[in-house]
Amino acid sequence: MSRSRVFADNSLDLVDQRIVEHQSISEHDEKNNPNVLLPVLPNDNGFQDLRHFLDLAIDLCGPDPHSAWIEGRIRSSMDYEPVGAEYKWTSPSRSGVSRTASSVPRLSCVFVQSDREGKSEMNVATVGADLAKDIITVYAADTVGRVVEVRDLRRKDFSAWLIQLPKGCVVGMEACSGAHHWARVMHGFGLTPKIMAAEFVKPFRKSRSSKNDRNDAEAICTAVRQPNMRFVTVKSVEQQTRLAWHRVREGWKEERTALINRGRGLLAEFGMVIHRGSGAFTRALSGLVRDEALAGSLRGVLEQLQRQLAVLDEQMQLCDRTIAEHARSNPEGKRLQALGGVGVLTADAITATVGNARDFKNGRQFAAWQGLTPRQYSSGGKAKLGPITRRGDTYLRTLLVQGARASVRVALKREPAHLMNRPGIPGDSIS
């Protein structure tokens, strides 16, 4: 039997299977229900339309009289296409898949509806998107939660796919790198992006032992539909830019600390122990570089450490100046700096991270969001509180804790009369 006939037998049997399923639909239902399930040939061979399907058959089989027969049989199936709809293929081709007659994909269904302007769009109400660097997996569902489409998209194709979604469609994502960027892109397309913490999505994954991109996308789509779900506020470009300066500053600080510890350890190998603190190390290093008693090669190493330390100090000072300018130009940052224990870094970090403080009902909600409230182990009506949860942004929580410690230390050194007019410290709390 020729290759074209094998291809036809496998392919047309699948088409006939879907046609039989639709024979029970009356002409009245077809005219009044344009969103009926359509017979579609997806998803491993990447067909764009029926013409591509036929071209693949001819390409596989070469010139063959059966090619016209294949085309005639499939085109005759178009009589079952519902009014106001069209055939769609569901996913791009996968690299490395052998395009042979034995690899003909299964039939699946896509909801397609036509708007008044004649443009076709998917009948999608909710989408779960599992974001990644290269491949983004989407799970689309209709208004009642039935699956409409599941596919893997490359990053460059994700934006084009989003444009096809109806206006107001809810797109759920986990809070990860790039989530805020895609949320802003979706806002521009008229969609409704929702960002959730990964720990809130995990319980909705059906199989705990089988974790993959498609299961994650389905769990995200299910979680975003929950009425009691808590979402992350989308950050603007300005907020993320200001936070970038804080992240870079923390990186320079960690490198500076590592460099000082490395230098202190190397000097200890030669019997030179330096006191703790960056200032003590800098002063000792300046003297050791000029010490003629040390070997010339060792002084060369110390000179490299000194130059690298000066570069890191300069970078940190640049970050400090930029962050201070941001804090001075922000009215909310100025009000925060009036509180005890809140300086320039903390004020700018809070305004850049939170954005709109009215997202929290009270200060306790903000404290719980930052992981400053005790963890509960309550059961049977008995409340048992443990240590703080330490959830949320570690950097911001560290600044708040250090600021609180500084306020307490200053309060112990000052007279109560000096603290009466200090904002943020109630007078009746001073004994």
C-alpha positions as a Markdown table, in Angstrom:
| # | Residue | x | y | z |
|---|---|---|---|---|
| 1 | Met | 0.0 | 0.0 | 0.0 |
| 2 | Ser | 1.4 | 3.5 | -0.9 |
| 3 | Arg | 2.4 | 5.9 | 1.8 |
| 4 | Ser | -0.3 | 8.3 | 0.7 |
| 5 | Arg | -3.0 | 5.7 | 1.2 |
| 6 | Val | -1.7 | 4.9 | 4.6 |
| 7 | Phe | -1.7 | 8.6 | 5.5 |
| 8 | Ala | -5.3 | 8.9 | 4.2 |
| 9 | Asp | -6.6 | 5.9 | 6.1 |
| 10 | Asn | -5.2 | 7.1 | 9.4 |
| 11 | Ser | -6.2 | 10.8 | 8.9 |
| 12 | Leu | -9.7 | 10.4 | 7.4 |
| 13 | Asp | -10.7 | 7.8 | 10.0 |
| 14 | Leu | -10.1 | 10.5 | 12.6 |
| 15 | Val | -12.0 | 13.1 | 10.6 |
| 16 | Asp | -14.9 | 10.6 | 10.2 |
| 17 | Gln | -14.9 | 9.9 | 13.9 |
| 18 | Arg | -15.5 | 13.6 | 14.7 |
| 19 | Ile | -18.2 | 13.8 | 11.9 |
| 20 | Val | -20.1 | 11.0 | 13.4 |
| 21 | Glu | -20.1 | 12.7 | 16.8 |
| 22 | His | -21.7 | 15.8 | 15.2 |
| 23 | Gln | -24.4 | 14.0 | 13.2 |
| 24 | Ser | -26.7 | 14.1 | 16.2 |
| 25 | Ile | -26.7 | 17.9 | 16.1 |
| 26 | Ser | -29.8 | 19.1 | 14.3 |
| 27 | Glu | -29.7 | 21.9 | 11.8 |
| 28 | His | -31.6 | 24.1 | 14.3 |
| 29 | Asp | -28.9 | 23.7 | 16.9 |
| 30 | Glu | -26.2 | 24.4 | 14.4 |
| 31 | Lys | -27.8 | 27.7 | 13.4 |
| 32 | Asn | -28.5 | 28.8 | 17.0 |
| 33 | Asn | -25.3 | 27.6 | 18.6 |
| 34 | Pro | -22.3 | 29.0 | 16.8 |
| 35 | Asn | -19.9 | 28.0 | 19.6 |
| 36 | Val | -20.4 | 24.3 | 19.1 |
| 37 | Leu | -17.3 | 22.1 | 19.4 |
| 38 | Leu | -15.5 | 22.0 | 16.1 |
| 39 | Pro | -13.7 | 19.0 | 14.5 |
| 40 | Val | -10.0 | 19.9 | 14.6 |
| 41 | Leu | -6.8 | 18.1 | 13.7 |
| 42 | Pro | -4.2 | 19.4 | 16.2 |
| 43 | Asn | -1.4 | 19.3 | 17.5 |
| 44 | Asp | 2.0 | 17.7 | 16.9 |
| 45 | Asn | 2.4 | 18.5 | 13.2 |
| 46 | Gly | 1.7 | 22.2 | 13.5 |
| 47 | Phe | -0.9 | 22.7 | 10.7 |
| 48 | Gln | -2.1 | 26.3 | 10.2 |
| 49 | Asp | -5.1 | 25.4 | 8.0 |
| 50 | Leu | -6.5 | 22.6 | 5.8 |
| 51 | Arg | -4.2 | 23.6 | 2.9 |
| 52 | His | -1.1 | 22.8 | 5.1 |
| 53 | Phe | -2.6 | 19.5 | 6.0 |
| 54 | Leu | -2.9 | 18.5 | 2.3 |
| 55 | Asp | 0.5 | 19.9 | 1.5 |
| 56 | Leu | 2.0 | 17.7 | 4.1 |
| 57 | Ala | 0.3 | 14.6 | 2.6 |
| 58 | Ile | 1.7 | 15.5 | -0.8 |
| 59 | Asp | 5.1 | 16.2 | 0.6 |
| 60 | Leu | 5.2 | 12.9 | 2.4 |
| 61 | Cys | 3.9 | 10.8 | -0.5 |
| 62 | Gly | 5.2 | 12.7 | -3.6 |
| 63 | Pro | 3.2 | 12.8 | -6.8 |
| 64 | Asp | 0.4 | 10.3 | -6.3 |
| 65 | Pro | -3.2 | 10.0 | -7.7 |
| 66 | His | -4.4 | 9.5 | -4.1 |
| 67 | Ser | -3.6 | 13.1 | -3.3 |
| 68 | Ala | -6.7 | 14.5 | -5.1 |
| 69 | Trp | -8.8 | 11.8 | -3.4 |
| 70 | Ile | -7.5 | 12.9 | 0.0 |
| 71 | Glu | -8.4 | 16.5 | -0.8 |
| 72 | Gly | -11.8 | 15.7 | -2.0 |
| 73 | Arg | -12.7 | 13.5 | 1.0 |
| 74 | Ile | -11.6 | 16.2 | 3.6 |
| 75 | Arg | -13.2 | 19.1 | 1.7 |
| 76 | Ser | -16.5 | 17.1 | 1.7 |
| 77 | Ser | -16.3 | 17.1 | 5.5 |
| 78 | Met | -16.7 | 20.9 | 5.5 |
| 79 | Asp | -20.5 | 20.4 | 5.3 |
| 80 | Tyr | -20.4 | 19.8 | 9.0 |
| 81 | Glu | -18.7 | 23.1 | 9.9 |
| 82 | Pro | -21.0 | 25.1 | 12.2 |
| 83 | Val | -22.2 | 28.6 | 11.1 |
| 84 | Gly | -20.0 | 31.5 | 12.2 |
| 85 | Ala | -17.0 | 29.3 | 13.0 |
| 86 | Glu | -13.8 | 28.1 | 11.4 |
| 87 | Tyr | -11.2 | 25.3 | 11.7 |
| 88 | Lys | -8.2 | 26.0 | 13.9 |
| 89 | Trp | -5.1 | 24.1 | 14.7 |
| 90 | Thr | -4.1 | 24.1 | 18.3 |
| 91 | Ser | -0.4 | 24.1 | 18.7 |
| 92 | Pro | 2.9 | 24.6 | 16.8 |
| 93 | Ser | 5.0 | 21.8 | 15.6 |
| 94 | Arg | 7.6 | 20.2 | 17.9 |
| 95 | Ser | 11.1 | 19.9 | 16.8 |
| 96 | Gly | 12.4 | 16.4 | 16.4 |
| 97 | Val | 9.0 | 14.8 | 15.7 |
| 98 | Ser | 9.0 | 12.5 | 12.8 |
| 99 | Arg | 6.2 | 13.5 | 10.3 |
| 100 | Thr | 5.1 | 10.0 | 9.2 |
| 101 | Ala | 1.7 | 8.4 | 8.7 |
| 102 | Ser | 2.0 | 6.8 | 12.1 |
| 103 | Ser | 2.4 | 10.1 | 13.9 |
| 104 | Val | -1.0 | 11.5 | 12.9 |
| 105 | Pro | -2.3 | 13.3 | 16.0 |
| 106 | Arg | -5.5 | 12.8 | 17.9 |
| 107 | Leu | -8.6 | 14.9 | 17.3 |
| 108 | Ser | -9.3 | 17.6 | 19.8 |
| 109 | Cys | -11.6 | 20.6 | 20.0 |
| 110 | Val | -11.3 | 24.4 | 20.1 |
| 111 | Phe | -14.1 | 26.9 | 20.7 |
| 112 | Val | -14.2 | 29.6 | 18.0 |
| 113 | Gln | -16.7 | 32.3 | 17.7 |
| 114 | Ser | -17.1 | 35.3 | 15.3 |
| 115 | Asp | -17.7 | 38.8 | 16.5 |
| 116 | Arg | -19.8 | 41.4 | 14.7 |
| 117 | Glu | -16.8 | 42.7 | 12.8 |
| 118 | Gly | -16.1 | 39.3 | 11.4 |
| 119 | Lys | -12.9 | 38.7 | 13.4 |
| 120 | Ser | -12.6 | 35.3 | 15.0 |
| 121 | Glu | -11.6 | 34.9 | 18.6 |
| 122 | Met | -11.5 | 32.1 | 21.1 |
| 123 | Asn | -14.3 | 31.7 | 23.6 |
| 124 | Val | -12.0 | 32.1 | 26.6 |
| 125 | Ala | -12.8 | 33.6 | 29.9 |
| 126 | Thr | -9.9 | 32.5 | 32.1 |
| 127 | Val | -6.2 | 31.6 | 31.2 |
| 128 | Gly | -3.5 | 30.1 | 33.4 |
| 129 | Ala | 0.0 | 31.0 | 32.1 |
| 130 | Asp | 3.0 | 29.2 | 33.4 |
| 131 | Leu | 5.8 | 31.7 | 32.7 |
| 132 | Ala | 9.3 | 30.8 | 31.8 |
| 133 | Lys | 12.3 | 32.2 | 30.0 |
| 134 | Asp | 11.8 | 30.5 | 26.7 |
| 135 | Ile | 8.6 | 28.3 | 26.6 |
| 136 | Ile | 5.3 | 29.6 | 28.2 |
| 137 | Thr | 2.5 | 27.1 | 28.7 |
| 138 | Val | -1.1 | 28.4 | 28.6 |
| 139 | Tyr | -4.2 | 26.7 | 29.8 |
| 140 | Ala | -7.4 | 28.4 | 28.5 |
| 141 | Ala | -10.9 | 27.7 | 29.9 |
| 142 | Asp | -14.4 | 29.1 | 29.1 |
| 143 | Thr | -16.9 | 30.7 | 31.5 |
| 144 | Val | -17.8 | 27.4 | 33.2 |
| 145 | Gly | -14.3 | 26.1 | 33.5 |
| 146 | Arg | -14.2 | 23.7 | 30.5 |
| 147 | Val | -10.8 | 23.5 | 28.8 |
| 148 | Val | -10.6 | 25.3 | 25.5 |
| 149 | Glu | -6.9 | 25.1 | 24.7 |
| 150 | Val | -3.7 | 23.9 | 26.1 |
| 151 | Arg | -0.5 | 24.7 | 24.3 |
| 152 | Asp | 3.2 | 25.7 | 24.6 |
| 153 | Leu | 4.3 | 29.0 | 23.2 |
| 154 | Arg | 7.6 | 30.5 | 22.6 |
| 155 | Arg | 8.2 | 33.9 | 24.3 |
| 156 | Lys | 8.0 | 35.8 | 21.0 |
| 157 | Asp | 4.7 | 34.1 | 20.1 |
| 158 | Phe | 3.0 | 34.7 | 23.5 |
| 159 | Ser | 2.2 | 38.4 | 22.9 |
| 160 | Ala | 0.6 | 37.5 | 19.5 |
| 161 | Trp | -1.5 | 34.8 | 21.2 |
| 162 | Leu | -2.7 | 37.2 | 23.9 |
| 163 | Ile | -4.0 | 39.6 | 21.3 |
| 164 | Gln | -6.5 | 36.9 | 20.2 |
| 165 | Leu | -8.1 | 36.7 | 23.6 |
| 166 | Pro | -11.4 | 38.5 | 24.2 |
| 167 | Lys | -11.3 | 41.8 | 26.1 |
| 168 | Gly | -11.5 | 41.5 | 29.8 |
| 169 | Cys | -10.2 | 37.9 | 29.9 |
| 170 | Val | -8.6 | 37.0 | 33.2 |
| 171 | Val | -5.0 | 35.8 | 32.9 |
| 172 | Gly | -3.5 | 34.2 | 36.0 |
| 173 | Met | 0.2 | 34.0 | 36.7 |
| 174 | Glu | 2.5 | 33.1 | 39.5 |
| 175 | Ala | 4.6 | 35.8 | 41.1 |
| 176 | Cys | 8.0 | 35.3 | 39.4 |
| 177 | Ser | 10.5 | 37.1 | 37.3 |
| 178 | Gly | 8.8 | 38.8 | 34.4 |
| 179 | Ala | 5.3 | 38.5 | 35.9 |
| 180 | His | 4.9 | 42.3 | 36.3 |
| 181 | His | 6.2 | 42.9 | 32.8 |
| 182 | Trp | 3.7 | 40.5 | 31.3 |
| 183 | Ala | 0.9 | 42.0 | 33.4 |
| 184 | Arg | 1.6 | 45.5 | 32.0 |
| 185 | Val | 1.6 | 44.0 | 28.5 |
| 186 | Met | -1.8 | 42.4 | 29.2 |
| 187 | His | -3.2 | 45.6 | 30.5 |
| 188 | Gly | -2.3 | 47.2 | 27.2 |
| 189 | Phe | -4.3 | 44.5 | 25.4 |
| 190 | Gly | -7.4 | 45.1 | 27.5 |
| 191 | Leu | -7.0 | 41.9 | 29.5 |
| 192 | Thr | -7.2 | 41.4 | 33.3 |
| 193 | Pro | -3.9 | 40.0 | 34.7 |
| 194 | Lys | -3.8 | 38.4 | 38.1 |
| 195 | Ile | -0.6 | 37.6 | 39.9 |
| 196 | Met | -0.6 | 35.1 | 42.8 |
| 197 | Ala | 1.9 | 33.7 | 45.2 |
| 198 | Ala | 3.2 | 30.3 | 44.2 |
| 199 | Glu | 2.3 | 28.8 | 47.6 |
| 200 | Phe | -1.4 | 29.7 | 46.9 |
| 201 | Val | -1.3 | 27.9 | 43.5 |
| 202 | Lys | 0.4 | 24.7 | 44.7 |
| 203 | Pro | -2.7 | 23.1 | 46.5 |
| 204 | Phe | -4.7 | 23.3 | 43.2 |
| 205 | Arg | -2.3 | 21.1 | 41.3 |
| 206 | Lys | -4.0 | 17.7 | 40.8 |
| 207 | Ser | -1.0 | 15.5 | 41.2 |
| 208 | Arg | 1.7 | 16.4 | 43.7 |
| 209 | Ser | 4.0 | 13.8 | 42.3 |
| 210 | Ser | 3.6 | 14.8 | 38.7 |
| 211 | Lys | 4.8 | 18.3 | 38.3 |
| 212 | Asn | 5.1 | 19.7 | 34.8 |
| 213 | Asp | 4.4 | 22.9 | 32.9 |
| 214 | Arg | 0.9 | 21.9 | 31.8 |
| 215 | Asn | -0.2 | 20.7 | 35.2 |
| 216 | Asp | 1.1 | 24.0 | 36.6 |
| 217 | Ala | -0.8 | 26.1 | 34.1 |
| 218 | Glu | -4.0 | 24.2 | 34.8 |
| 219 | Ala | -3.5 | 24.8 | 38.6 |
| 220 | Ile | -3.0 | 28.5 | 37.9 |
| 221 | Cys | -6.2 | 28.6 | 35.9 |
| 222 | Thr | -8.1 | 26.9 | 38.7 |
| 223 | Ala | -6.6 | 29.1 | 41.4 |
| 224 | Val | -7.3 | 32.4 | 39.7 |
| 225 | Arg | -11.0 | 31.5 | 39.6 |
| 226 | Gln | -11.3 | 31.2 | 43.4 |
| 227 | Pro | -13.3 | 34.0 | 44.9 |
| 228 | Asn | -11.2 | 34.2 | 48.1 |
| 229 | Met | -7.8 | 34.3 | 46.3 |
| 230 | Arg | -5.3 | 37.0 | 47.2 |
| 231 | Phe | -3.5 | 38.7 | 44.4 |
| 232 | Val | -0.3 | 40.7 | 44.1 |
| 233 | Thr | -0.6 | 44.3 | 43.0 |
| 234 | Val | 1.1 | 44.9 | 39.6 |
| 235 | Lys | 4.1 | 47.1 | 39.9 |
| 236 | Ser | 4.7 | 50.0 | 37.4 |
| 237 | Val | 8.0 | 50.5 | 35.5 |
| 238 | Glu | 8.9 | 53.3 | 37.9 |
| 239 | Gln | 8.5 | 51.1 | 40.9 |
| 240 | Gln | 10.6 | 48.3 | 39.5 |
| 241 | Thr | 13.3 | 50.8 | 38.4 |
| 242 | Arg | 13.6 | 52.2 | 41.9 |
| 243 | Leu | 13.7 | 48.7 | 43.3 |
| 244 | Ala | 16.5 | 47.8 | 40.8 |
| 245 | Trp | 18.7 | 50.4 | 42.5 |
| 246 | His | 18.1 | 48.7 | 45.9 |
| 247 | Arg | 18.8 | 45.2 | 44.4 |
| 248 | Val | 22.1 | 46.4 | 42.8 |
| 249 | Arg | 23.1 | 48.1 | 46.1 |
| 250 | Glu | 22.6 | 44.9 | 48.0 |
| 251 | Gly | 24.7 | 43.1 | 45.4 |
| 252 | Trp | 27.6 | 45.6 | 45.8 |
| 253 | Lys | 27.2 | 45.3 | 49.6 |
| 254 | Glu | 27.5 | 41.5 | 49.6 |
| 255 | Glu | 30.5 | 41.7 | 47.3 |
| 256 | Arg | 32.1 | 44.2 | 49.6 |
| 257 | Thr | 31.5 | 42.1 | 52.7 |
| 258 | Ala | 32.9 | 39.0 | 50.9 |
| 259 | Leu | 36.0 | 40.9 | 49.8 |
| 260 | Ile | 36.7 | 42.2 | 53.3 |
| 261 | Asn | 36.3 | 38.7 | 54.8 |
| 262 | Arg | 38.5 | 37.2 | 52.1 |
| 263 | Gly | 41.2 | 39.8 | 52.8 |
| 264 | Arg | 41.0 | 39.3 | 56.6 |
| 265 | Gly | 41.4 | 35.6 | 56.2 |
| 266 | Leu | 44.4 | 35.9 | 53.9 |
| 267 | Leu | 46.1 | 38.3 | 56.4 |
| 268 | Ala | 45.4 | 35.9 | 59.2 |
| 269 | Glu | 47.5 | 33.3 | 57.4 |
| 270 | Phe | 50.5 | 35.6 | 57.9 |
| 271 | Gly | 49.8 | 36.2 | 61.5 |
| 272 | Met | 48.1 | 39.6 | 61.0 |
| 273 | Val | 44.7 | 39.7 | 62.8 |
| 274 | Ile | 42.5 | 42.7 | 62.1 |
| 275 | His | 39.6 | 43.9 | 64.2 |
| 276 | Arg | 36.0 | 43.4 | 63.0 |
| 277 | Gly | 34.3 | 46.1 | 61.0 |
| 278 | Ser | 34.8 | 47.5 | 57.5 |
| 279 | Gly | 36.3 | 50.7 | 58.8 |
| 280 | Ala | 39.0 | 48.8 | 60.8 |
| 281 | Phe | 39.9 | 46.7 | 57.8 |
| 282 | Thr | 40.2 | 49.7 | 55.5 |
| 283 | Arg | 42.5 | 51.6 | 57.9 |
| 284 | Ala | 44.7 | 48.5 | 58.5 |
| 285 | Leu | 44.8 | 47.8 | 54.8 |
| 286 | Ser | 46.1 | 51.3 | 54.0 |
| 287 | Gly | 48.9 | 50.8 | 56.4 |
| 288 | Leu | 49.9 | 47.3 | 55.3 |
| 289 | Val | 50.2 | 48.4 | 51.6 |
| 290 | Arg | 53.0 | 50.8 | 52.6 |
| 291 | Asp | 54.7 | 48.4 | 55.0 |
| 292 | Glu | 58.1 | 47.6 | 53.6 |
| 293 | Ala | 58.5 | 44.7 | 55.9 |
| 294 | Leu | 56.0 | 42.7 | 53.9 |
| 295 | Ala | 57.0 | 40.8 | 50.7 |
| 296 | Gly | 56.5 | 42.7 | 47.5 |
| 297 | Ser | 54.2 | 40.1 | 46.0 |
| 298 | Leu | 52.0 | 40.2 | 49.1 |
| 299 | Arg | 51.8 | 44.0 | 49.0 |
| 300 | Gly | 50.7 | 43.6 | 45.3 |
| 301 | Val | 47.8 | 41.4 | 46.5 |
| 302 | Leu | 46.8 | 43.9 | 49.1 |
| 303 | Glu | 46.9 | 46.7 | 46.6 |
| 304 | Gln | 44.4 | 44.8 | 44.4 |
| 305 | Leu | 42.2 | 44.4 | 47.4 |
| 306 | Gln | 42.4 | 48.1 | 48.2 |
| 307 | Arg | 41.5 | 49.1 | 44.6 |
| 308 | Gln | 38.6 | 46.7 | 44.4 |
| 309 | Leu | 37.3 | 47.9 | 47.7 |
| 310 | Ala | 37.5 | 51.5 | 46.6 |
| 311 | Val | 35.5 | 50.6 | 43.4 |
| 312 | Leu | 32.8 | 48.9 | 45.4 |
| 313 | Asp | 32.6 | 51.9 | 47.9 |
| 314 | Glu | 32.1 | 54.2 | 44.9 |
| 315 | Gln | 29.3 | 52.1 | 43.4 |
| 316 | Met | 27.5 | 51.9 | 46.8 |
| 317 | Gln | 27.8 | 55.7 | 47.2 |
| 318 | Leu | 26.2 | 56.2 | 43.7 |
| 319 | Cys | 23.3 | 53.9 | 44.7 |
| 320 | Asp | 22.9 | 55.8 | 48.0 |
| 321 | Arg | 22.7 | 59.2 | 46.2 |
| 322 | Thr | 20.2 | 57.9 | 43.6 |
| 323 | Ile | 18.0 | 56.3 | 46.2 |
| 324 | Ala | 18.1 | 59.5 | 48.3 |
| 325 | Glu | 17.0 | 61.5 | 45.3 |
| 326 | His | 14.1 | 59.2 | 44.7 |
| 327 | Ala | 13.0 | 59.5 | 48.4 |
| 328 | Arg | 13.2 | 63.3 | 48.3 |
| 329 | Ser | 11.1 | 63.5 | 45.2 |
| 330 | Asn | 8.4 | 61.2 | 46.5 |
| 331 | Pro | 5.7 | 62.8 | 48.9 |
| 332 | Glu | 4.9 | 59.4 | 50.5 |
| 333 | Gly | 8.6 | 58.8 | 51.1 |
| 334 | Lys | 8.9 | 62.2 | 52.9 |
| 335 | Arg | 6.0 | 61.3 | 55.2 |
| 336 | Leu | 7.5 | 57.9 | 56.0 |
| 337 | Gln | 10.8 | 59.5 | 57.0 |
| 338 | Ala | 9.1 | 61.5 | 59.7 |
| 339 | Leu | 8.5 | 58.2 | 61.6 |
| 340 | Gly | 11.0 | 56.9 | 64.1 |
| 341 | Gly | 13.4 | 54.3 | 62.7 |
| 342 | Val | 12.5 | 55.0 | 59.0 |
| 343 | Gly | 15.4 | 56.5 | 57.0 |
| 344 | Val | 15.9 | 57.2 | 53.3 |
| 345 | Leu | 16.5 | 53.5 | 52.3 |
| 346 | Thr | 13.5 | 52.2 | 54.2 |
| 347 | Ala | 11.2 | 54.9 | 53.0 |
| 348 | Asp | 12.1 | 54.5 | 49.3 |
| 349 | Ala | 11.9 | 50.7 | 49.6 |
| 350 | Ile | 8.4 | 50.8 | 51.1 |
| 351 | Thr | 7.0 | 53.2 | 48.5 |
| 352 | Ala | 8.6 | 51.3 | 45.6 |
| 353 | Thr | 7.5 | 47.9 | 46.9 |
| 354 | Val | 4.0 | 48.7 | 48.2 |
| 355 | Gly | 2.9 | 51.3 | 45.7 |
| 356 | Asn | -0.6 | 51.9 | 47.0 |
| 357 | Ala | -0.8 | 51.6 | 50.8 |
| 358 | Arg | -4.6 | 51.3 | 50.6 |
| 359 | Asp | -4.2 | 47.7 | 49.5 |
| 360 | Phe | -3.9 | 47.0 | 53.2 |
| 361 | Lys | -6.8 | 47.6 | 55.6 |
| 362 | Asn | -4.6 | 48.3 | 58.6 |
| 363 | Gly | -1.0 | 48.2 | 59.8 |
| 364 | Arg | -1.4 | 44.6 | 61.0 |
| 365 | Gln | -2.1 | 43.4 | 57.5 |
| 366 | Phe | 1.0 | 45.1 | 56.3 |
| 367 | Ala | 3.0 | 43.5 | 59.1 |
| 368 | Ala | 1.6 | 40.1 | 58.3 |
| 369 | Trp | 2.4 | 40.7 | 54.6 |
| 370 | Gln | 6.0 | 41.3 | 55.6 |
| 371 | Gly | 6.2 | 38.2 | 57.9 |
| 372 | Leu | 6.4 | 40.2 | 61.1 |
| 373 | Thr | 3.4 | 38.5 | 62.8 |
| 374 | Pro | 3.6 | 35.3 | 64.8 |
| 375 | Arg | 3.0 | 31.9 | 63.2 |
| 376 | Gln | -0.2 | 30.2 | 64.5 |
| 377 | Tyr | -0.5 | 26.6 | 65.6 |
| 378 | Ser | -4.0 | 26.9 | 66.9 |
| 379 | Ser | -6.4 | 24.0 | 67.1 |
| 380 | Gly | -9.4 | 23.0 | 69.2 |
| 381 | Gly | -10.1 | 26.6 | 70.2 |
| 382 | Lys | -6.7 | 26.9 | 71.8 |
| 383 | Ala | -4.4 | 29.6 | 70.3 |
| 384 | Lys | -0.8 | 28.8 | 70.2 |
| 385 | Leu | 1.6 | 31.4 | 68.7 |
| 386 | Gly | 5.1 | 30.7 | 67.5 |
| 387 | Pro | 7.9 | 32.8 | 66.1 |
| 388 | Ile | 7.3 | 35.3 | 63.3 |
| 389 | Thr | 6.5 | 33.8 | 59.9 |
| 390 | Arg | 9.3 | 35.7 | 58.0 |
| 391 | Arg | 7.4 | 35.7 | 54.8 |
| 392 | Gly | 7.4 | 38.4 | 52.2 |
| 393 | Asp | 10.3 | 40.6 | 51.1 |
| 394 | Thr | 13.3 | 39.8 | 53.1 |
| 395 | Tyr | 15.1 | 43.0 | 52.2 |
| 396 | Leu | 12.2 | 45.2 | 53.3 |
| 397 | Arg | 11.7 | 43.2 | 56.5 |
| 398 | Thr | 15.4 | 43.6 | 57.4 |
| 399 | Leu | 15.2 | 47.4 | 57.0 |
| 400 | Leu | 12.2 | 47.6 | 59.2 |
| 401 | Val | 13.6 | 45.4 | 61.9 |
| 402 | Gln | 16.9 | 47.3 | 61.9 |
| 403 | Gly | 15.1 | 50.5 | 62.1 |
| 404 | Ala | 13.0 | 49.3 | 65.0 |
| 405 | Arg | 16.2 | 48.2 | 66.8 |
| 406 | Ala | 17.7 | 51.6 | 66.3 |
| 407 | Ser | 14.6 | 53.4 | 67.6 |
| 408 | Val | 14.7 | 51.3 | 70.8 |
| 409 | Arg | 18.4 | 51.9 | 71.3 |
| 410 | Val | 17.9 | 55.6 | 70.9 |
| 411 | Ala | 14.9 | 55.7 | 73.2 |
| 412 | Leu | 16.8 | 54.0 | 76.0 |
| 413 | Lys | 19.5 | 56.8 | 75.8 |
| 414 | Arg | 17.1 | 59.7 | 75.7 |
| 415 | Glu | 14.9 | 61.3 | 78.3 |
| 416 | Pro | 11.1 | 60.7 | 77.8 |
| 417 | Ala | 10.6 | 64.5 | 77.4 |
| 418 | His | 12.6 | 64.4 | 74.2 |
| 419 | Leu | 10.4 | 61.6 | 72.8 |
| 420 | Met | 7.0 | 63.2 | 73.4 |
| 421 | Asn | 7.1 | 65.2 | 70.1 |
| 422 | Arg | 8.6 | 62.3 | 68.1 |
| 423 | Pro | 6.2 | 61.1 | 65.4 |
| 424 | Gly | 5.3 | 57.4 | 65.6 |
| 425 | Ile | 6.0 | 57.0 | 69.4 |
| 426 | Pro | 2.9 | 57.6 | 71.5 |
| 427 | Gly | 3.4 | 59.5 | 74.7 |
| 428 | Asp | 1.4 | 57.1 | 76.9 |
| 429 | Ser | 3.7 | 54.2 | 76.0 |
| 430 | Ile | 6.7 | 55.8 | 77.8 |
| 431 | Ser | 6.9 | 54.9 | 81.4 |
